Amino acid sequence: MALTLALVEGGSLFGAVSAMVLISGRSQILDWRDVAWLVGQAGVLWLCCIVAFYYSDLYDLRIVRSFGEFASRLLESFGVAFLLLAAFYGLFPDTRVAQGPFVSSLLIVLGFLLPLRAISYSVMRSRPFVDRVLILGTGALARQLIQEIEARPNCRFAIVGVVDDGQSSRTATVSHSIRGALEHLDQIVREVRPDRIVLALAERRGRLPVRQLLEARMQGIIVEDGVEAYERLAKKLAIESLTPSDLIFSKDFKKSRLKVAGGRALSLLVAGAGIVAFAPILALIAMAIKLDSRGPVLFIQERVGKHARTFKLIKFRTMHLATQAASEWVRDNRHRVTRVGKWLRKFRLDELPQFINILRGDLNLVGPRPHPVSNFDLFLREIPYYALRSVVRPGVTGWAQIRYGYANDLSEETEKMRYDLYFIKHLSLWRDLCILIDTVKIVLFGRGSTSTTTFEALTPKGVHTR
């Protein structure tokens, strides 16, 4: 839905801005080359606006849930668009659009996008475009599904009731009425008239109402597995509800060599170019670390990589040396972050030396974040299907990093595991590129950088890994 909205708004906006620029510059048009020149200038305006909208999260319907939120963020994004346009004109002064067309184009953006988005929200929430959903079950999976649907008022789903499976506590679904027991499913379907039935039963063996579901299917009602529905909505896997057979018979976890090679080639290309481009910045950061605090410039820690092999992860040191064995959780180590380290963490600059890890084959640019060796046995024991993280090469950034951020305890690591498995299941070069674009947005705005899964446990004698 968000992608469709972006395409519709982007295409319409480009047409409107092009028309305004052509009308304003009609006196300059002598032949088709003048038309192409003016359309190119309109393209610059349009591109700056679209990038600003994206980095202001205007197309993330999880964040911009209402028209009021959209309107306020739209006004804020104009500042970002102006800065982008000013930077472009600084590099290419001959392409400058006259002040009149620029101002007129911004007015068009306001006058065009505000009613268009208002209509879009109205359409997304109107009855013909909303599926009435009946959830079978009252357990953990049912609760997760309800939470995801309620958190996304624009996802085209409206819960009309829950059917009690008799196998779990009803506290999971207190916000929605229990329509009845599973044995009366046919009567419940007639009463609530759902468009979609989602199976979230705590136990299916001997409990699945096959006849009633077949009858519902013959009536045109969509019958969907709860695990698959949750995956599609949340873009993560419900690992507690997965069965070994779900993974054994899934074809998505076997990746073609072409996809793997594409991701590796992208990583090597960016890492090689990054080391060359950031060489002056790397030198300045190293100098700032030495001047700011006592200790080595680099922090090196044993991490777990592909196939559970260990490697030495390289980062810039961002913390004061520890005088004793240190905890690896954020809540115990905030006081140790140096002045320079706060800025390095805020904009992820402490991660730049990991380009070396990429060239050495330890990391990819995109993948699950590698965990310290000291945590591996704990996570392997406590987090379901944790070993599957090791089937791919870990990354500097990843799906779990941009969707959830850093973790501070075992439950949060389990939540990140849901995203990691989704990434592994849907591995593709296109997804890698999308993750990189989102990572740039997070880095530029310094979001989600106040905590981290593990902290440097340095002693005065060097690196201490636990």
Buried (B, 14 or more C-beta within 10 A) or exposed (E): BEEEBBEEBBEEBBEBBBEBBBEBBEEEEEEEEBBEBBBEBBBBBBBBBBBBBBBBBBBEBBEBBEBEEBBEBBEEBBEBBBEBBEEBBEEEEEEBBEEEBBEBBBEBBEEBBBEBBEEBBEEBEEEEEBBBBBBBBBBBBBBBBBBBBBEBBBBBBBBBBBBBBBBBEEEBBEEBEBBBEBEBBEEBBEEBEBBBBBBBBBEBEEBBBEEBBEBBEEEEBBBBBBBBBBBEBBBBBBBEBBEEEBBEEEEEBEBEEEBBEBBBEBBBEBBEEBBEEBEEEBEEBBEBBBEBBEBBBBBBBBBBBBEEEBBBBBBBBBBBBBEEEBEBBBEEBEEBBBEBBEBBBBBBBBBBBBBBBBBEBBBBBBBBBBBBBBBBEEBBEEBBBBEBBBBBBBBBBBBBBBBBBBBBEBEBBBBBBBBBBBBBBBBBBEBBEBBBEBBEBBBEBEEBBBBBBBBBBBBEEEBBBB
